[in-house]
Amino acid sequence: MAPQAQLLEIIIDGDEKRVLVSSLSTMVWGWVTDFFTYETTKSVVVKSWSVGIINRIVQVLIIAYFVGWVFIHEKAYQVSDTGIESSVMTKVKGFGYHQNRLMDVADYVFPQQGAAVFCIMTKLIITENQFQGKCREHGKRYSCDTDDNCERHLGSILTNGKITGVCLHGDNKSKGQCEVAGWCPVENDSIEIEPMVDVENFTIFIKNSIRFPLFNITRGNFPSNMTSDDIKRCKYNPDTNPFCPIFAVGDILKYTGQNVASLAKQGGEVGINIEWKCNLDLDIEYCVPKYSFTRLDAPFAKNAVSKGFNFRFAKYFKMQNGTEYRTLHKAFAIRFDVMVTGKAGKFNTIPTLINLVAAFTSIGLGTVLCDLILLNFLKGADQYKAKKFEEVSEAQIEAQMEAEASLAASPSSQMSIKEGMKRSCDSGAHSLATADQSV
């Protein structure tokens, strides 16, 4: 090959490489400039009184909800601790008469350790001198004529002992009673006994200490300025003395809508709730308990079965010959459950920012509602759609691409692009007045 031809080929190859490198660099630079660009939505201003009023009302309601409920009432700007640690100690005082017998705390309070759950006895049925053996069961349900009548009760757990299947007849009696093996004589809990009504004058002392581990805050239910003389003289009242830790049983029942006469006969369950709701952004002295009372067994108060509350316990003795016997007690009582709940909150940046973002985002719901109205219910909905949405067909896209290619081939020839296909540099907003809408 001639030297001139080789030189021409090298020049041509060099030009192609330069063009390729130039195209590649242009493409990379285009990616970079496209990445570091900012895009914003195009606004359409609709001058309509009805839509504008709806938009502002929705925005005001959303703002009022977040300010009033979320931030002020729920204190969503705080981080909260609901894992309260609590300790409760109780003590009951008072004297009452039951079956001509003076009862003190050791007689009517169970258990005696002063726990958060305790019972105050109101009625007691005592069955004395029970020995192990066999005897007649009590009740019409266990009356019999033959052993066959008793065999149908074999394995029953509702009796005072284990049914043997034998029908015991008394002297000169045609009707008998089924025999049981167990503690004899069996209990007769159908006898009528007057309850101890003095229970309404008893007092309950509650000592409660709590801790919020997240904030390491410890509090007690006594006011810091309360003295021992104050405790001896005070009695809880929700209006005049809401922080006194001494409660009259009669007052507690009154707060639950009950009275001693309605509970003393069959017993019942009463809840004493101590609620700690502490705003730690304020002084710690404002972190105080709030007491409330409720009857826990209210759903069963009118039931035909399982009314009230009762339990049994026995005291055991031995005779000189070693024979064991016992005294059985069936106690009807008012059971008190002291329940402690609490929540403490303190300002924190993270929940504040999260709820602020949620509030600003929710304000956009007004725009969504107004768009639904404009696009579906107004007479000028078609005009609004034309301004808000721009439809592009494949033919338009191909024409635009051909125009851009023509422009790239001949940069100085701007006139080769049709007027309707030129790029728009309009970054403003369309203003759509009510007068522009079709009626």
C-alpha positions as CSV (number, residue, x, y, z in Angstrom):
1,M,0.0,0.0,0.0
2,A,1.2,3.5,-0.8
3,P,2.4,5.6,2.1
4,Q,-0.2,8.3,1.3
5,A,-3.0,5.7,1.6
6,Q,-1.7,4.4,4.9
7,L,-1.5,8.0,6.3
8,L,-5.1,8.7,5.2
9,E,-6.4,5.5,6.9
10,I,-4.7,6.4,10.1
11,I,-6.2,9.9,10.1
12,I,-9.7,8.4,9.4
13,D,-9.3,5.9,12.2
14,G,-8.1,8.7,14.6
15,D,-11.2,10.8,13.7
16,E,-13.5,7.9,14.5
17,K,-11.9,7.3,17.8
18,R,-12.1,10.9,18.7
19,V,-15.8,10.9,17.8
20,L,-16.4,7.8,19.9
21,V,-14.6,9.2,22.9
22,S,-16.4,12.5,22.5
23,S,-19.8,10.7,22.3
24,L,-19.0,8.7,25.4
25,S,-17.9,11.7,27.4
26,T,-21.0,13.6,26.3
27,M,-23.2,10.7,27.5
28,V,-21.4,10.5,30.9
29,W,-21.7,14.2,31.4
30,G,-25.4,14.0,30.5
31,W,-25.9,11.4,33.3
32,V,-24.1,13.6,35.8
33,T,-26.1,16.7,34.9
34,D,-29.3,14.7,35.0
35,F,-28.5,13.3,38.4
36,F,-27.8,16.7,39.9
37,T,-31.1,18.3,38.7
38,Y,-34.1,19.2,40.8
39,E,-37.7,18.4,39.7
40,T,-40.8,20.0,41.1
41,T,-44.5,19.5,40.4
42,K,-46.4,21.9,38.2
43,S,-49.2,23.7,40.1
44,V,-52.6,24.5,38.8
45,V,-54.3,27.4,40.6
46,V,-58.1,27.0,40.7
47,K,-59.9,30.2,41.7
48,S,-63.0,28.7,43.0
49,W,-64.7,29.8,46.3
50,S,-66.3,26.4,47.0
51,V,-63.2,24.4,46.4
52,G,-61.0,26.9,48.2
53,I,-63.3,26.9,51.3
54,I,-63.3,23.1,51.4
55,N,-59.5,23.0,51.1
56,R,-59.0,25.4,54.0
57,I,-61.6,23.7,56.3
58,V,-59.9,20.3,55.8
59,Q,-56.5,21.8,56.5
60,V,-57.8,23.6,59.6
61,L,-59.4,20.4,60.9
62,I,-56.2,18.4,60.4
63,I,-54.1,21.1,62.1
64,A,-56.5,21.3,65.0
65,Y,-56.4,17.5,65.4
66,F,-52.6,17.3,65.5
67,V,-52.3,20.4,67.8
68,G,-55.2,19.6,70.1
69,W,-55.3,15.8,70.3
70,V,-51.9,14.5,69.2
71,F,-49.6,17.1,70.8
72,I,-51.6,18.6,73.7
73,H,-53.8,15.7,74.8
74,E,-51.7,12.7,73.9
75,K,-48.4,14.5,74.3
76,A,-46.9,12.8,71.2
77,Y,-43.8,14.9,71.5
78,Q,-42.7,12.8,74.5
79,V,-41.1,9.4,74.9
80,S,-43.2,7.3,77.3
81,D,-42.5,4.6,79.8
82,T,-45.4,2.3,80.7
83,G,-43.4,-0.5,82.3
84,I,-44.1,0.7,85.8
85,E,-42.6,-1.2,88.7
86,S,-44.8,-1.3,91.8
87,S,-44.9,-2.5,95.4
88,V,-48.1,-2.5,97.5
89,M,-48.5,-3.0,101.2
90,T,-52.0,-2.9,102.9
91,K,-53.2,-2.8,106.5
92,V,-56.8,-3.0,107.8
93,K,-58.0,-1.7,111.1
94,G,-61.4,-2.0,113.0
95,F,-63.5,-4.1,115.3
96,G,-66.9,-5.7,114.6
97,Y,-69.3,-8.2,116.1
98,H,-70.3,-11.4,114.4
99,Q,-72.6,-13.9,116.1
100,N,-72.1,-12.2,119.5
101,R,-68.4,-12.4,119.1
102,L,-66.0,-9.4,118.8
103,M,-63.8,-9.8,115.8
104,D,-60.5,-8.1,115.3
105,V,-58.0,-7.9,112.3
106,A,-56.6,-11.3,113.0
107,D,-60.1,-12.8,112.8
108,Y,-61.4,-11.3,109.6
109,V,-58.5,-10.4,107.3
110,F,-57.1,-13.0,104.9
111,P,-54.2,-13.3,104.3
112,Q,-52.6,-11.5,107.2
113,Q,-49.4,-10.5,105.3
114,G,-50.8,-7.2,104.0
115,A,-50.6,-8.1,100.3
116,A,-52.1,-6.2,97.3
117,V,-54.9,-8.8,97.3
118,F,-56.7,-9.3,100.6
119,C,-60.2,-10.3,101.9
120,I,-62.3,-8.8,104.7
121,M,-64.7,-11.5,106.1
122,T,-68.3,-10.5,106.4
123,K,-70.0,-13.8,107.3
124,L,-68.6,-17.1,108.7
125,I,-70.2,-20.6,108.9
126,I,-68.4,-22.8,111.4
127,T,-68.6,-26.6,111.5
128,E,-66.8,-27.8,114.6
129,N,-65.3,-31.1,115.7
130,Q,-65.0,-32.8,112.4
131,F,-63.3,-36.3,112.5
132,Q,-62.3,-38.6,109.6
133,G,-64.9,-41.2,109.0
134,K,-68.2,-42.0,107.2
135,C,-71.4,-40.1,107.7
136,R,-74.6,-38.8,106.0
137,E,-74.3,-36.2,103.2
138,H,-76.4,-33.1,103.6
139,G,-79.0,-31.8,101.2
140,K,-82.1,-33.0,99.4
141,R,-80.1,-33.8,96.3
142,Y,-78.5,-36.7,98.1
143,S,-81.7,-38.2,99.7
144,C,-82.2,-41.8,98.7
145,D,-84.3,-44.9,99.1
146,T,-81.9,-47.5,98.0
147,D,-78.2,-47.8,97.2
148,D,-78.9,-47.4,93.5
149,N,-80.0,-43.8,94.2
150,C,-76.5,-43.1,95.5
151,E,-74.5,-44.9,92.9
152,R,-75.3,-42.2,90.3
153,H,-73.4,-39.7,92.5
154,L,-70.2,-41.8,92.5
155,G,-67.2,-39.7,91.5
156,S,-69.0,-36.4,92.1
157,I,-66.8,-33.5,93.2
158,L,-69.7,-31.4,94.5
159,T,-70.1,-33.3,97.7
160,N,-68.6,-32.8,101.1
161,G,-66.8,-36.1,100.8
162,K,-66.4,-39.1,98.6
163,I,-69.7,-40.9,97.9
164,T,-69.5,-44.6,98.9
165,G,-72.7,-45.6,97.1
166,V,-74.4,-46.7,100.3
167,C,-77.8,-45.2,101.4
168,L,-78.0,-44.6,105.1
169,H,-81.4,-44.8,106.7
170,G,-82.1,-43.2,110.1
171,D,-84.2,-44.6,112.8
172,N,-87.9,-44.9,111.8
173,K,-87.3,-42.9,108.6
174,S,-88.2,-44.2,105.1
175,K,-86.0,-41.6,103.4
176,G,-82.3,-41.9,103.7
177,Q,-79.2,-39.9,102.8
178,C,-76.2,-41.1,100.8
179,E,-73.1,-41.9,102.7
180,V,-69.8,-40.1,102.2
181,A,-66.3,-40.8,103.5
182,G,-64.4,-37.8,104.7
183,W,-64.6,-35.2,107.5
184,C,-67.8,-35.8,109.6
185,P,-70.2,-34.4,110.4
186,V,-70.4,-32.7,107.0
187,E,-70.9,-28.9,106.6
188,N,-74.4,-27.4,106.4
189,D,-73.9,-24.1,104.6
190,S,-77.6,-23.5,104.1
191,I,-78.1,-22.1,107.6
192,E,-79.0,-18.4,107.9
193,I,-76.4,-16.2,109.6
194,E,-76.4,-12.5,110.0
195,P,-73.4,-10.9,108.4
196,M,-71.0,-8.5,110.1
197,V,-72.3,-5.0,109.1
198,D,-69.6,-3.2,111.1
199,V,-67.3,-3.8,108.1
200,E,-68.3,-0.4,106.7
201,N,-66.4,1.3,109.5
202,F,-63.1,-0.5,108.9
203,T,-60.3,1.4,107.3
204,I,-57.7,0.3,104.8
205,F,-54.2,1.8,104.8
206,I,-52.4,1.5,101.4
207,K,-48.7,2.1,101.0
208,N,-47.6,2.2,97.4
209,S,-44.2,2.9,95.9
210,I,-43.5,2.9,92.1
211,R,-40.6,3.3,89.7
212,F,-40.3,4.2,86.1
213,P,-37.2,2.4,85.0
214,L,-36.7,4.3,81.7
215,F,-36.3,7.6,83.6
216,N,-35.1,6.1,86.9
217,I,-37.9,8.0,88.7
218,T,-39.2,6.7,92.1
219,R,-42.3,8.0,93.8
220,G,-44.6,7.1,96.8
221,N,-48.3,7.7,97.3
222,F,-47.7,9.9,100.4
223,P,-47.3,13.6,99.9
224,S,-43.8,14.7,100.8
225,N,-45.2,17.2,103.4
226,M,-47.5,14.7,105.2
227,T,-46.6,13.9,108.8
228,S,-47.5,11.0,111.0
229,D,-50.1,13.0,112.8
230,D,-51.7,13.9,109.4
231,I,-52.0,10.2,108.5
232,K,-53.6,9.3,111.8
233,R,-56.3,12.0,111.3
234,C,-56.9,11.9,107.6
235,K,-59.4,9.9,105.5
236,Y,-59.6,9.8,101.8
237,N,-62.0,12.0,100.0
238,P,-61.7,12.6,96.2
239,D,-62.5,16.3,96.6
240,T,-61.1,17.5,100.0
241,N,-58.3,15.0,100.7
242,P,-57.4,13.1,97.4
243,F,-53.9,12.0,98.6
244,C,-54.7,10.5,102.0
245,P,-53.7,6.8,101.9
246,I,-56.4,5.7,104.4
247,F,-59.8,4.6,103.0
248,A,-63.0,3.7,104.8
249,V,-64.6,0.5,103.5
250,G,-68.0,2.1,103.5
251,D,-66.7,5.0,101.3
252,I,-65.1,2.6,98.8
253,L,-68.3,0.7,98.4
254,K,-70.2,3.9,98.0
255,Y,-67.8,5.0,95.2
256,T,-68.5,1.7,93.4
257,G,-72.3,2.2,93.7
258,Q,-72.6,-0.6,96.3
259,N,-73.3,-0.9,100.0
260,V,-72.4,-3.2,102.8
261,A,-75.9,-4.8,102.9
262,S,-75.6,-5.8,99.2
263,L,-72.1,-7.4,99.6
264,A,-71.9,-8.7,103.2
265,K,-74.3,-11.6,102.7
266,Q,-72.7,-13.2,99.7
267,G,-69.4,-11.4,99.4
268,G,-67.9,-9.7,96.3
269,E,-64.8,-8.4,94.6
270,V,-63.8,-4.7,94.6
271,G,-60.9,-3.1,92.7
272,I,-58.8,-0.2,93.9
273,N,-56.9,1.2,91.1
274,I,-53.9,3.5,91.7
275,E,-53.1,5.4,88.5
276,W,-49.8,7.3,88.0
277,K,-49.9,9.6,85.1
278,C,-46.7,11.7,85.2
279,N,-45.5,14.5,82.9
280,L,-41.8,14.7,83.7
281,D,-41.4,17.9,81.8
282,L,-43.0,19.5,84.9
283,D,-41.8,19.5,88.5
284,I,-41.6,15.9,89.9
285,E,-44.0,17.0,92.7
286,Y,-46.8,17.0,90.2
287,C,-46.3,13.2,89.7
288,V,-49.1,12.1,92.1
289,P,-51.5,9.1,92.2
290,K,-55.1,9.1,91.3
291,Y,-57.5,6.6,92.9
292,S,-60.5,5.0,91.4
293,F,-62.8,2.1,92.5
294,T,-64.9,-0.5,90.7
295,R,-66.8,-3.7,91.5
296,L,-64.9,-6.4,89.6
297,D,-67.6,-9.1,89.9
298,A,-70.4,-6.9,88.6
299,P,-71.0,-9.2,85.5
300,F,-71.9,-12.0,87.9
301,A,-73.9,-10.0,90.5
302,K,-77.3,-11.0,89.0
303,N,-76.4,-14.6,88.0
304,A,-78.3,-17.4,89.5
305,V,-75.0,-19.3,90.2
306,S,-71.6,-18.4,91.6
307,K,-72.7,-15.2,93.2
308,G,-70.3,-13.2,95.4
309,F,-67.1,-14.5,96.9
310,N,-66.3,-17.2,99.5
311,F,-63.6,-19.6,100.5
312,R,-63.0,-22.3,103.2
313,F,-60.2,-22.9,105.6
314,A,-59.7,-25.2,108.6
315,K,-58.0,-25.2,112.0
316,Y,-56.6,-28.5,113.1
317,F,-56.3,-30.0,116.5
318,K,-55.3,-33.4,118.2
319,M,-56.8,-35.3,121.1
320,Q,-54.6,-36.8,123.8
321,N,-54.8,-40.2,122.0
322,G,-53.5,-38.7,118.8
323,T,-56.8,-38.5,116.9
324,E,-56.9,-35.5,114.7
325,Y,-60.0,-33.3,114.3
326,R,-60.7,-29.9,112.9
327,T,-63.0,-26.9,112.8
328,L,-64.1,-26.0,109.3
329,H,-64.8,-22.3,108.4
330,K,-66.7,-21.2,105.3
331,A,-66.0,-17.4,105.0
332,F,-68.0,-15.0,102.9
333,A,-65.8,-12.0,102.2
334,I,-65.2,-8.8,100.3
335,R,-62.1,-9.3,98.2
336,F,-60.0,-6.2,97.5
337,D,-57.6,-6.1,94.6
338,V,-55.2,-3.1,94.6
339,M,-54.1,-2.6,91.0
340,V,-51.4,-0.1,90.0
341,T,-51.1,1.3,86.5
342,G,-48.9,4.2,85.2
343,K,-47.4,6.1,82.4
344,A,-44.6,8.7,82.4
345,G,-43.5,10.9,79.6
346,K,-40.7,13.3,78.8
347,F,-39.9,15.5,75.8
348,N,-37.8,13.8,73.1
349,T,-36.7,15.1,69.7
350,I,-37.3,11.9,67.7
351,P,-41.1,11.5,68.4
352,T,-41.5,15.2,68.0
353,L,-40.0,15.2,64.5
354,I,-41.9,12.1,63.5
355,N,-45.3,13.6,64.5
356,L,-44.4,16.9,62.9
357,V,-43.7,15.2,59.6
358,A,-46.9,13.2,59.9
359,A,-48.8,16.4,60.5
360,F,-47.3,18.2,57.5
361,T,-47.9,15.2,55.3
362,S,-51.5,14.9,56.5
363,I,-52.3,18.4,55.5
364,G,-52.0,17.2,51.9
365,L,-55.2,15.2,52.4
366,G,-57.0,18.5,51.7
367,T,-55.5,18.6,48.2
368,V,-56.5,15.0,47.5
369,L,-60.1,15.7,48.5
370,C,-60.3,18.9,46.4
371,D,-58.8,17.0,43.4
372,L,-61.6,14.5,43.7
373,I,-64.2,17.2,43.7
374,L,-62.6,19.1,40.8
375,L,-62.2,16.0,38.7
376,N,-65.6,14.5,39.3
377,F,-68.2,16.9,40.5
378,L,-67.5,20.4,39.1
379,K,-68.9,21.5,35.6
380,G,-65.4,22.5,34.5
381,A,-63.9,19.1,35.4
382,D,-62.7,18.5,31.8
383,Q,-60.9,21.8,31.6
384,Y,-59.2,21.1,34.9
385,K,-58.2,17.7,33.7
386,A,-56.7,19.2,30.6
387,K,-54.6,21.6,32.7
388,K,-53.6,19.1,35.3
389,F,-52.8,16.1,33.1
390,E,-50.8,16.0,29.8
391,E,-51.4,13.0,27.5
392,V,-48.5,12.0,25.3
393,S,-48.9,9.4,22.5
394,E,-46.3,7.2,20.9
395,A,-46.5,9.2,17.7
396,Q,-45.7,12.4,19.5
397,I,-42.7,10.7,21.2
398,E,-41.4,9.5,17.9
399,A,-41.8,12.9,16.3
400,Q,-40.0,14.5,19.3
401,M,-37.1,12.1,18.9
402,E,-36.8,12.8,15.2
403,A,-36.8,16.5,15.9
404,E,-34.1,16.2,18.5
405,A,-32.0,14.1,16.1
406,S,-32.5,16.7,13.4
407,L,-31.5,19.4,15.8
408,A,-28.4,17.5,16.8
409,A,-27.4,17.0,13.1
410,S,-27.9,20.6,12.3
411,P,-27.6,22.7,15.5
412,S,-28.0,26.0,13.7
413,S,-31.2,25.0,12.1
414,Q,-33.8,25.6,14.9
415,M,-36.5,26.2,12.3
416,S,-36.5,22.5,11.3
417,I,-38.5,21.8,14.5
418,K,-42.2,22.4,14.3
419,E,-43.6,25.1,16.5
420,G,-45.8,22.7,18.5
421,M,-42.8,20.4,19.2
422,K,-40.4,22.9,20.7
423,R,-39.5,22.3,24.4
424,S,-41.3,24.4,26.9
425,C,-39.2,26.3,29.4
426,D,-42.3,27.4,31.3
427,S,-41.7,26.7,35.0
428,G,-44.6,28.8,36.3
429,A,-48.1,27.7,37.3
430,H,-51.3,27.6,35.3
431,S,-54.0,29.9,36.7
432,L,-57.5,28.5,36.1
433,A,-60.2,31.0,37.1
434,T,-63.8,30.1,37.7
435,A,-64.7,32.2,34.7
436,D,-62.6,30.0,32.5
437,Q,-64.6,26.9,33.4
438,S,-67.4,25.7,31.1
439,V,-70.8,26.2,32.6
